[in-house]
């Protein structure tokens, strides 16, 4: 499965067409290609502003959003790279608080693609190299870097001296890539996932983690001990929980009474607390308590349990959008909609488990409509059972639903979510 991107700018599109032609050679793992590419580009990853590096199965993107908003609330200039993009490829590279401009993006991608022509880099390796070139050349106070897939062999893992690393929630995802048998690594699935994510831990640099089942926790602890990296774990070294209408946070530095995130869902309390813990367990970039409160209030993160505004697409319906596609995301959606009846419109990549969403939501479903994921192989309606209906796209699915006042959830893929945001006129900025 390949990422994809289009642009209205012809110069950018020419480079995106080159990107789309790239593929990862079967069986290739490791950081050799990205290191060789970065060396040809002058090793920009060694000249980045202080880096906040975040891995995890679920919640790492939200944690990055909380970090960025909080740092910016403190007046900091922040670079950020996240994936995937929802509508525009530019979303992957945020330079000093703004999405990279088309003209510069076209130049940058051309430079990186030309440099790596004989190296056969992947789509993501080119993207990360381009981001690092730009981040090294534009002054800023911090970088927020989201791991793409895994951690150990992720292209972002060339970062050598981060201000701090964070590991968000763990769950089973990308099984084809992360759970392939390998000598010397754990075989129990969640422990293996933890082993891969903990691959971002760096010698002597602090790492903050959530609370995990014992096998997974031991892998994170082993990685930290092997690297001599100070490890701060939720429930032992810090904690953050919902209290009244806010977030109560505590660690060795004291306690904080913070506002509740504006991002919906109880899981966002944990993501916000992880971001605060990362800020408070490093000593490279200072952030005030006031900025932490303002950052939590200001954080926005599209297509993560996002309620869409009334539009030509939604009309006056209550429509929610979430890109979740794995069991952890399904559990979160099940908890959020507990006790409610709703209509589910789902589009899911062929590589994902359709039960990941339908099992947690099953008792809540008034209807289930399956739509394609544009540009990708996807599960057809019959995979979801005899009660599933099909529709050619989201507008048709919405139009076919009864107007009975029940909420609608559109979920199953961030690629589908990007299409929905475009149709709804809610473009990420």
Secondary structure, DSSP 8 states (H G I E B T S, - for coil): -------SSHHHHHHHHHHHT----TT--SSHHHHHHHHHTT-GGGG-S-EEEEE-SBSHHHHHHHHHHHHHHTT--EEEE-SS-SS-GGGG-EETTEE--HHHHHHHHHHHHHHTTTTT--HHHHHHHHHHHHHHHS--SEEEEE-SSSSTT-GGGG--S-SEEEE-B-----HHHHSS--TTS--SHHHHHHHHHGGG--TT--EEE----HHHHHHHHHHHHHHT--EEEBTTTEEEEEETTEEEEEETTEEEEEE--SS-STHHHHHHHHHHHHHHT-SSS---HHHHHHHHHH---TTSSEE--SBTTTBTS-EEEE---SHHHHHHHHHHTTT--EEEEE--BTTS-THHHHHHHGGGEEEEEE---TTS-B--GGGG-TT-EE-SSHHHHHHHS--SS-EEEEES-HHHHHHHHHHHT----
